[in-house]
Each structure stands twice: as structure tokens, then as C-alpha cells.
Amino acid sequence: MPTVIVLDTSLSMCRPVQMPDVSEPFQFRNLAVHGLTCLLEYMNINCKLEFASLMSFSSHRETIVPFTRDFESIKAALMQLEYNERSRIVKALEGVQSLIMEEWGAGVPCQVIIVTDGVIGPEIESIKSDIENHYSITERGVEDSTFPLPFPFPCKLHIMCIANSTDPYLQAALPIYQKLIDISGGGGQVFVPEGAISFKSIQTMFMKLSEMYYKPFYGVLHCGTLTSNVALSPPPEPFSKARDFELIKAEMSDNIVICGFISIGDVSSPPSHSRHLILPLQSNKDEIKPPVIKLESSENNEDETANEDGKQPSFCVLLHGSLRVEGMVAICHLGGDWYGMLYSWADSKKKSNLMLSAFEPGPDVIPWLGSFTNMGPVELAPESDISTFPIKPSEKRSYAQNCVVWIRQSGLQADIQKILRHARKLPEKTQNFYKELNRLRRAALSFGFHELLEGMATILDRECTLLPGSAHPDAALQLTHCANALRNNSKDYNTPVLPLRTKFSMDD
């Protein structure tokens, strides 16, 4: 998952630090740069496909390095930072939110690492006040829009303290740091060096963070007698979800076993808990490379390097090519009652990769496939028992038509345009016009979208004024009647808008 490194560049980071057995004068910022360099080197070996960004904060914030996989550029930027004034951690959190929302949106989980010396300064009282105000607002069930936490995206917040554990400034700041992590709600922790502060203790602290939250996942992919050592990127996290009467927990096994194959058309697009890139391991576990299949021809020099890499047989490459050519996916068992699917996914016009989508734990999480435990080879089933997907449930559904769904703006526009098409053909399309209008009205009341009713009434008034001179007189009367009904009876869900009875409609 993407990582934002937020480094404190206030003047307090330029204080000299006393370390045992070190005669040269070093500052707190030197220790911070040393620790971050160790972290970046670990990521460069074990998390080559992850993105990282560097941000500095003091009295103002600045994005030094945008999201990149070039960790060397971040290490070079650490040596050229300017330090000034006091730190303002709330401004830093606001900058993190803006940076991630602009680059990744609200659906991508991220990690934020704040590196500071624990000196909050005069801002400490205002932060305490902001935290208390946040708790008081949320207790009333109201969303706090003034405080940057919790982030609108899944996030782990870590705070790395470059200070001795007995430092009075750090002791005053630790409760505040812990409350910030609690408000964030996505996990994370405060890291403090063990023992006296030194280059070794700082390195140990950052390596502890690396091994806890950036440790790669190594496993074995099985298909009958064929196996392949693989790594997953990003590493899967343990599943935990609270349901009505139970807490569901699951952890992915090191052995990923392929149970069978099914066509892409049958599996369709099932909901997934997480997605991971399958990386086959080379002779050294530190050397991982995605199994790439080129969809178009390339230069000769690229083919030569590809031949060198392709001398060793790989089950992942065989599986990847087979799935792509046959148009199928592989249903796999991830441990316990946890299942997923392997498939070929193209991220560009020239290359495709082998991906794993992990479903939520449970044998029947995909309704149209039924229970995974009941699936088997189609050759073993009698011809009379072979059914096509999707599997229809035995119980009869209580609804008769599809519900209204407005996930995107285009869906709402399509429903409004359908009403207007019928409105321009009044009175011939009176029945269809009122049917679609009441359908939109009921959906707006169900969603609490009362502004849509006023907007629809305004649109109908405008359509009434734009009617041509050759239009039927009943059209203007019906449009005006509907506009007034939407405004006057906007909250009466059970009473639909009925057609206006006019002398023209009676004559008809």
C-alpha cells in the first residue's frame, strides 16, 4: 500500500544530541535521516512495487517528493531539506489527506509515517482542545469536518519518535500521539527507541516498523503436482469483520491451492476483499519478478533479455498464459473457509499479469456460484444434473422489478432524460410519463434526496415554456400539474402523482 513519509523539519530537529561513545557532533535530524534511510533500503529490497512519498512540515507543509517507486530519489531529498520555525502536526495531517485523496482517492489503503523529535511546542494546548472538541462532536453523532482525522481512506498511522524515552517533551507528547492514532481508527502505533538514543537504537526502531508492517508475503502455489514459490504484492492482511452476532477472523495460509477452473463468463465480476499481484520467486527470495506476457511484438533487444530470463521453467508463467488464452479463472483455497480466484489482468496494451482476488471468508460468498464446497469436475456429474451459471435460488424473490441505483451521475441523468422524452410526447405517452416520474419520486424520497424533487419540478416548468405552438393543450396542463405536485406533496411517499383529469383527457 502507498506510504507517505512525513518528516518534522522544525528548528528543534537541529538540536545537538548527546550519544555515548560518539565524539562527533550530531543532531536529531541526522538520526531521523539515518532511520528513514534504513526503512527505504528495506522497502527497496522487499517492497519494490510500492509507492512512497516524502513530505516535510514545520510552520508550513511541503510535498518534497511525490509518489514514486524510486526510493533513491527520496533518500537524496532527505539530505537537502531546510529546517525552520516550529512544528504544526495538524497542518501535516491536512497535507497528507490532500495528497492521498488527490493521488489515490478514498478506496486505497495507505500508511503514514510521521518522524518527529516529540517537541510539539506552543501548539500542544490547541491540539488538546481540538481533540476534546472532536470527541464531543462525534459523541453527538455529528461528523467533525474541522479536524483532519479520521482520514476518509483506510490508513495506518505510525509516529516515530527520535528522542530518549525520559525526555520531558516526549512524555508530554505521547498521550497526544496515541489519541491521534486512536482517532485515525485504522491502526498503527507510536514507536520510541529502546534505551539511550543512538544510531543503533534508531535503526532498530525503524527495522521493527519495517518487519511489522512491510514484511513481504512468501507462499507456495499448488496445482496438483505442480508448485511454484510466489510472493504477493501487496502482502495480504488478516481478515477481521464484525457481523450481527459474530466476529469473523481469517488469515491467509502460506499454501495457495488451486481447486479448479471456471470460465470468465460464469464467474463474472464477483466482489473481492483485496487484490494482489502474483510474483514468482527466483532462486533468491529477494529477487522477485512479475510473470509478464507481452500482448504485442516488441524490439529485438527486449526479446533477447526476455529469453535470458525465460530459461528457467515457471509454473506461474504456464498458468498465466493458459488462463489468458482459454479465457478462464482458477478458483483457489486460501486456508480455512477462505477462497479466491487467479486470473490474467492487463494493465496496459502490451503486458498482462497474474492476479489474485481474495473473496470474503466463507464457502458461499458468491451467490450465483453456490457453495464452493459443492463444486466439482463437470465430467463427474450426470448430464441431467449439469446446470449453467448463475445458479437460481430456490426461494422466490419478493420484488418484481429492479430497484433504482444512482451510483454515478450518468445513471441519474438517464432517468431524468427518460422522463423528458415521454413528456415531449404527451398526451400519447401519459401513462409512461407518470410511471417513470413516480419511480424517480419514490427513489428520491427513499434516499432523502429532496433537492431532486425541486430540481425536477423546475425542469418540468422549463419544458412547459419550451412546448411548440403545435403541441397538444393537455401537455402544458399535465406538466404544470406534475411540477406543483412535486413541490406540494414532496414528502408523501405512499400517494403517487396521478394524471390530471382535463376536458381533453375526458374527450379522449
Summary of the structure (lengths in Angstrom):
residues: 508
radius of gyration: 30.4
end to end distance: 66.1
largest distance: 105.2
contacts: 1459
relative contact order: 0.07
helix: 40%
strand: 21%
